[in-house]
Amino acid sequence: MESDRHPGVTNATTIGRTTAGANGMAVTIPLPGDYMSFYSGFAEYYPDHTPNQHLGVKIDVIVDKTLTGAIRGEDEILNKALEICQ
């Protein structure tokens, strides 16, 4: 049975913070005669066809940065993931 959150992936949970939404790639191809060609793969979609470019990764469990965690050098995302696994 497929997960409603992540079609094709069962029991997947994303944990963390949203990204800047920058993904895809850009490739410059040099051609003879000092010509250049450019290819981009910026149309990135989830399996359900919703875009993620400029939106960031869908997060199921949001873990915000905290000053205390930063001062202590804690990996708050890893700690939350371990908490959920237990």
Biotite code that builds the C-alpha atoms (Angstrom):
import biotite.structure as struc

atoms = struc.array([
    struc.Atom([0.000, 0.000, 0.000], chain_id="A", res_id=1, res_name="MET", atom_name="CA", element="C"),
    struc.Atom([1.456, 3.357, -1.011], chain_id="A", res_id=2, res_name="GLU", atom_name="CA", element="C"),
    struc.Atom([1.802, 6.231, 1.424], chain_id="A", res_id=3, res_name="SER", atom_name="CA", element="C"),
    struc.Atom([-0.518, 9.195, 0.808], chain_id="A", res_id=4, res_name="ASP", atom_name="CA", element="C"),
    struc.Atom([2.293, 11.588, 1.674], chain_id="A", res_id=5, res_name="ARG", atom_name="CA", element="C"),
    struc.Atom([4.918, 10.089, -0.621], chain_id="A", res_id=6, res_name="HIS", atom_name="CA", element="C"),
    struc.Atom([3.426, 7.997, -3.447], chain_id="A", res_id=7, res_name="PRO", atom_name="CA", element="C"),
    struc.Atom([5.570, 4.977, -4.237], chain_id="A", res_id=8, res_name="GLY", atom_name="CA", element="C"),
    struc.Atom([7.350, 5.092, -0.870], chain_id="A", res_id=9, res_name="VAL", atom_name="CA", element="C"),
    struc.Atom([5.965, 3.349, 2.172], chain_id="A", res_id=10, res_name="THR", atom_name="CA", element="C"),
    struc.Atom([6.438, 4.667, 5.691], chain_id="A", res_id=11, res_name="ASN", atom_name="CA", element="C"),
    struc.Atom([8.658, 7.565, 4.573], chain_id="A", res_id=12, res_name="ALA", atom_name="CA", element="C"),
    struc.Atom([8.839, 10.635, 6.793], chain_id="A", res_id=13, res_name="THR", atom_name="CA", element="C"),
    struc.Atom([10.856, 13.746, 6.037], chain_id="A", res_id=14, res_name="THR", atom_name="CA", element="C"),
    struc.Atom([12.244, 15.454, 9.116], chain_id="A", res_id=15, res_name="ILE", atom_name="CA", element="C"),
    struc.Atom([13.936, 18.837, 9.289], chain_id="A", res_id=16, res_name="GLY", atom_name="CA", element="C"),
    struc.Atom([13.550, 22.312, 7.838], chain_id="A", res_id=17, res_name="ARG", atom_name="CA", element="C"),
    struc.Atom([12.393, 23.498, 4.466], chain_id="A", res_id=18, res_name="THR", atom_name="CA", element="C"),
    struc.Atom([15.058, 24.133, 1.880], chain_id="A", res_id=19, res_name="THR", atom_name="CA", element="C"),
    struc.Atom([15.539, 27.216, -0.254], chain_id="A", res_id=20, res_name="ALA", atom_name="CA", element="C"),
    struc.Atom([13.775, 25.343, -3.043], chain_id="A", res_id=21, res_name="GLY", atom_name="CA", element="C"),
    struc.Atom([16.770, 25.424, -5.346], chain_id="A", res_id=22, res_name="ALA", atom_name="CA", element="C"),
    struc.Atom([17.114, 22.193, -7.255], chain_id="A", res_id=23, res_name="ASN", atom_name="CA", element="C"),
    struc.Atom([17.588, 20.971, -10.776], chain_id="A", res_id=24, res_name="GLY", atom_name="CA", element="C"),
    struc.Atom([20.712, 21.603, -12.742], chain_id="A", res_id=25, res_name="MET", atom_name="CA", element="C"),
    struc.Atom([22.132, 23.767, -15.478], chain_id="A", res_id=26, res_name="ALA", atom_name="CA", element="C"),
    struc.Atom([24.660, 22.544, -17.996], chain_id="A", res_id=27, res_name="VAL", atom_name="CA", element="C"),
    struc.Atom([26.662, 24.647, -20.428], chain_id="A", res_id=28, res_name="THR", atom_name="CA", element="C"),
    struc.Atom([27.874, 22.722, -23.474], chain_id="A", res_id=29, res_name="ILE", atom_name="CA", element="C"),
    struc.Atom([30.791, 24.178, -25.426], chain_id="A", res_id=30, res_name="PRO", atom_name="CA", element="C"),
    struc.Atom([30.470, 23.689, -29.170], chain_id="A", res_id=31, res_name="LEU", atom_name="CA", element="C"),
    struc.Atom([32.989, 24.099, -31.982], chain_id="A", res_id=32, res_name="PRO", atom_name="CA", element="C"),
    struc.Atom([33.489, 27.613, -33.305], chain_id="A", res_id=33, res_name="GLY", atom_name="CA", element="C"),
    struc.Atom([33.210, 29.325, -29.911], chain_id="A", res_id=34, res_name="ASP", atom_name="CA", element="C"),
    struc.Atom([29.482, 28.559, -29.706], chain_id="A", res_id=35, res_name="TYR", atom_name="CA", element="C"),
    struc.Atom([27.770, 27.519, -26.506], chain_id="A", res_id=36, res_name="MET", atom_name="CA", element="C"),
    struc.Atom([24.573, 25.643, -25.789], chain_id="A", res_id=37, res_name="SER", atom_name="CA", element="C"),
    struc.Atom([22.703, 25.647, -22.489], chain_id="A", res_id=38, res_name="PHE", atom_name="CA", element="C"),
    struc.Atom([20.457, 22.968, -21.010], chain_id="A", res_id=39, res_name="TYR", atom_name="CA", element="C"),
    struc.Atom([18.486, 23.228, -17.793], chain_id="A", res_id=40, res_name="SER", atom_name="CA", element="C"),
    struc.Atom([16.536, 20.700, -15.792], chain_id="A", res_id=41, res_name="GLY", atom_name="CA", element="C"),
    struc.Atom([14.706, 23.060, -13.483], chain_id="A", res_id=42, res_name="PHE", atom_name="CA", element="C"),
    struc.Atom([11.232, 21.496, -13.686], chain_id="A", res_id=43, res_name="ALA", atom_name="CA", element="C"),
    struc.Atom([11.433, 19.207, -10.649], chain_id="A", res_id=44, res_name="GLU", atom_name="CA", element="C"),
    struc.Atom([8.268, 17.441, -9.474], chain_id="A", res_id=45, res_name="TYR", atom_name="CA", element="C"),
    struc.Atom([7.134, 14.986, -6.825], chain_id="A", res_id=46, res_name="TYR", atom_name="CA", element="C"),
    struc.Atom([5.628, 11.682, -7.982], chain_id="A", res_id=47, res_name="PRO", atom_name="CA", element="C"),
    struc.Atom([2.143, 13.219, -7.580], chain_id="A", res_id=48, res_name="ASP", atom_name="CA", element="C"),
    struc.Atom([3.207, 15.934, -10.094], chain_id="A", res_id=49, res_name="HIS", atom_name="CA", element="C"),
    struc.Atom([3.310, 18.813, -7.605], chain_id="A", res_id=50, res_name="THR", atom_name="CA", element="C"),
    struc.Atom([6.318, 21.061, -8.206], chain_id="A", res_id=51, res_name="PRO", atom_name="CA", element="C"),
    struc.Atom([9.047, 21.582, -5.651], chain_id="A", res_id=52, res_name="ASN", atom_name="CA", element="C"),
    struc.Atom([11.136, 24.188, -7.462], chain_id="A", res_id=53, res_name="GLN", atom_name="CA", element="C"),
    struc.Atom([11.082, 27.456, -5.443], chain_id="A", res_id=54, res_name="HIS", atom_name="CA", element="C"),
    struc.Atom([8.934, 25.721, -2.795], chain_id="A", res_id=55, res_name="LEU", atom_name="CA", element="C"),
    struc.Atom([11.427, 23.455, -1.084], chain_id="A", res_id=56, res_name="GLY", atom_name="CA", element="C"),
    struc.Atom([11.118, 19.883, 0.065], chain_id="A", res_id=57, res_name="VAL", atom_name="CA", element="C"),
    struc.Atom([7.868, 18.825, 1.744], chain_id="A", res_id=58, res_name="LYS", atom_name="CA", element="C"),
    struc.Atom([8.557, 18.340, 5.444], chain_id="A", res_id=59, res_name="ILE", atom_name="CA", element="C"),
    struc.Atom([6.390, 16.032, 7.564], chain_id="A", res_id=60, res_name="ASP", atom_name="CA", element="C"),
    struc.Atom([8.010, 16.810, 10.928], chain_id="A", res_id=61, res_name="VAL", atom_name="CA", element="C"),
    struc.Atom([9.404, 20.337, 11.131], chain_id="A", res_id=62, res_name="ILE", atom_name="CA", element="C"),
    struc.Atom([12.422, 20.829, 13.394], chain_id="A", res_id=63, res_name="VAL", atom_name="CA", element="C"),
    struc.Atom([13.285, 24.480, 13.951], chain_id="A", res_id=64, res_name="ASP", atom_name="CA", element="C"),
    struc.Atom([16.770, 25.664, 14.873], chain_id="A", res_id=65, res_name="LYS", atom_name="CA", element="C"),
    struc.Atom([17.118, 26.764, 18.461], chain_id="A", res_id=66, res_name="THR", atom_name="CA", element="C"),
    struc.Atom([19.737, 28.948, 20.074], chain_id="A", res_id=67, res_name="LEU", atom_name="CA", element="C"),
    struc.Atom([20.253, 26.340, 22.784], chain_id="A", res_id=68, res_name="THR", atom_name="CA", element="C"),
    struc.Atom([20.865, 23.621, 20.209], chain_id="A", res_id=69, res_name="GLY", atom_name="CA", element="C"),
    struc.Atom([23.327, 25.804, 18.303], chain_id="A", res_id=70, res_name="ALA", atom_name="CA", element="C"),
    struc.Atom([25.242, 26.694, 21.479], chain_id="A", res_id=71, res_name="ILE", atom_name="CA", element="C"),
    struc.Atom([25.425, 23.035, 22.506], chain_id="A", res_id=72, res_name="ARG", atom_name="CA", element="C"),
    struc.Atom([26.379, 21.918, 18.989], chain_id="A", res_id=73, res_name="GLY", atom_name="CA", element="C"),
    struc.Atom([23.414, 19.549, 18.861], chain_id="A", res_id=74, res_name="GLU", atom_name="CA", element="C"),
    struc.Atom([22.084, 17.996, 15.668], chain_id="A", res_id=75, res_name="ASP", atom_name="CA", element="C"),
    struc.Atom([18.432, 18.728, 16.386], chain_id="A", res_id=76, res_name="GLU", atom_name="CA", element="C"),
    struc.Atom([17.193, 17.028, 13.224], chain_id="A", res_id=77, res_name="ILE", atom_name="CA", element="C"),
    struc.Atom([19.072, 13.820, 14.012], chain_id="A", res_id=78, res_name="LEU", atom_name="CA", element="C"),
    struc.Atom([17.820, 13.932, 17.607], chain_id="A", res_id=79, res_name="ASN", atom_name="CA", element="C"),
    struc.Atom([14.211, 14.246, 16.402], chain_id="A", res_id=80, res_name="LYS", atom_name="CA", element="C"),
    struc.Atom([14.694, 11.382, 13.925], chain_id="A", res_id=81, res_name="ALA", atom_name="CA", element="C"),
    struc.Atom([16.099, 9.147, 16.674], chain_id="A", res_id=82, res_name="LEU", atom_name="CA", element="C"),
    struc.Atom([13.205, 10.136, 18.953], chain_id="A", res_id=83, res_name="GLU", atom_name="CA", element="C"),
    struc.Atom([10.677, 9.177, 16.262], chain_id="A", res_id=84, res_name="ILE", atom_name="CA", element="C"),
    struc.Atom([12.437, 5.855, 15.564], chain_id="A", res_id=85, res_name="CYS", atom_name="CA", element="C"),
    struc.Atom([12.249, 4.875, 19.236], chain_id="A", res_id=86, res_name="GLN", atom_name="CA", element="C"),
])
